[in-house]
């Protein structure tokens, strides 16, 4: 699951670079690097997931950006917008999956405590 996060984040950064949004791409690259060093169960990993979740949608978010691909990127604005949506949706699904898994683990631990 962790590798899927890293790929999704890297794909977002690559899309942003293709659209000449290097500083926004760097923000995602920094999170990718940090997540790569952390265990999914750590508080810091969970904190970064929350940051990513907040940056996905809403005013000023990743999905709010108007993407204009650089010449030579091989992308049209329409393709970039579709990829933007698909990547945001994929990363959101991954975050929700981790949250569900974490909830199930917490419930299992609580049930095990009373046995």
N, C-alpha and C positions, 0 to 999 in steps of 0.2 A: 504494500500500500504506500509506503514512504516513497518508493521510487516513482510511483505514479504521480505523487505530489510534485516531485522534483521535475519530472517531464512536463507536467501541465504548467508549472511556473516558468520553466525555461521557454516553453512555446509562447507564453504571453510576452516574455521579455523579447524574444526574437521578433514577434509581430510588432511590438513597439519600436524596436530598432529599425525595422523595415519601413516604419512610418515616421522616422526621424524624431522619435520621442525618447531620446537616449536617457534623460534624467529619470523619466518614469520607468524605463527598462531597468536602470540601475537599482531602483527601489526593489523590484521583483528579484533581481539577481542577488541582492544582499540577503533577502529572505530565503532564497533557494540555498545559498551557501550556508546560512545558519541552520536551516532545517536538516541539511545533509550531515551536520555534525552532532545533531541531537537525537535522543531517543524519543519516539512518539509518545511515550508515557510521561515525559518530563513536563514540568510547568512551563518552561520556556517554549517548548514545541507548541503547547496548547495556546500560549500567548500569541505566537506568530500566526497560528491558524485563525485566531480571532481578528488579528490585524488584516489578514488576507480576506477574511469574510467581510469585513467592513469596507474594504477598498473595492470589492467586486461590483456593488450596486449603489445607486443613489447619486445625489448631486456631487459632482467633482470626482466621481469614481471611475474605475476602468471602463465600465460600460457606458459611461457618460462622455467619454472621449470621442471626438470626431477624428477618425483616422484618414490620413492622406498619404498613401504609400509613396515612397521615393521612386523616382524614375529608375528603372532597372531592377526593381524589387520583384517584378513578376506578378505583382498583385494589383487588382483594380480596387477602387474604393468599396465597391459592393462585396468583393471577396474578403477584403480586410474586415468589413463590418460583420460579415457572416462568421468569419473565424473568431472575431472578438466575442461575439455572442456565444459561440460554441465553447470557446475556452473558458469563459466566465461560468457557463453552465456546468462544464466538466469539473472545474475546481470547486464550485459550490457543492456538487454531488460528492466529491471526495471528502470535503470538510464534514458534510452531514454524515457520511459513512463512518468517519472516525468518531464523531460524537456518539453515534448509535453504538458502536463497538465499545467505546469507553463506558457508556451507560450500562451495557450488559455486563462488562467486567465488574463495575462497581456493585451492581445488584448481586452478582455471583459471590463476590467477596463478603457482602453483608449477609447473605444466606449462609455462607460457610462459617461466619463468626458465631452464629447461634447454634451450630451443630455440636 
